[in-house]
Amino acid sequence: MSVKEYMTKKVNTLPLNATVCDAIKLVEDTTHDTFPIVESGKIIGIVSVHDLIGKEKDEKIKNIMTDIREMVVTYPDADVLNIGRVMFRTGFSKLPVVDKKNNLLGILTNTDVLRSQIEKTTPKKLEKIVKTYRTLGYDLEVYKDIVPVEELKPTQNKVYEDELYGRIYELERGLAEPLIVIKTNLTKYIIVDGHHRAVAANKLKVDTLDAYVLNIKTAKKLGIEKTAEKQGLNSLCDIQVLDPSNDINNDICSLKIYE
């Protein structure tokens, strides 16, 4: 798992001529506590909330920032787990992600490192689902595409509030993994994996999502779609959002994909 898969690409930065007052306003606007200092796309330093304490509001950031020569940075192709160890040893909770010319590409947080270890691996799930349908005799092709959120058809009748908040966080920062969807001659995009991401996108009014598309060449209705229709699932609005602490059975429906 590489850093580029989990880093935040949209980074709040400050210019070299910014003041402490500018930095305080950015803290208030974003609730973040660390900001790279960037000039012409290149990172030249970093400043944190701790650097701002006790400073005059008109003090220049360049006078209090940590210079790039004293910083720890990482690269997009670095292994997430190895960088997590570096962060643990150094005590840094955020590392800028740069290329070989110090152009800022993103930022990696300790939360991102943790997320990389607890998420399910989409490529493995994709391979398993593709293998299942091919074993059943379906002719299909797999490709990556951008799909309209309004054309997504759910196959799961519940999502959980705590995980939904996590997916909203990821979407707002451009971190969400692709969905896995099925497209046939009869249907729009049937969700196989990624219901929390889809519901989060719907709530945020995001128009499109990245997806792995299994384009199955069939004029028959698939079992997974029949099961969803029996539960009255036609759009994302039909999915219930549950508080997991109140849902004792934790019984997300199981769907028949083998028909």
Secondary structure, DSSP 8 states (H G I E B T S, - for coil): -BGGGTSBSS---B-TT-BHHHHHHHHHHH---EEEEEETTEEEEEEEHHHHTT--TT-BGGGTSEEGGG---B-TTSBHHHHHHHHHHH--SEEEEE-TT-BEEEEEEHHHHHHHHHS--HHHHHHHHHHHHHHTT--EEEEEEEEEGGGEE---SEEEHHHHHHHHHHHHTT----EEEEE-SS-SEEEEE-HHHHHHHHHHT--EEEEEEEEE--SS--HHHHHHHHTT--SGGGSEEE-GGG-TT----------
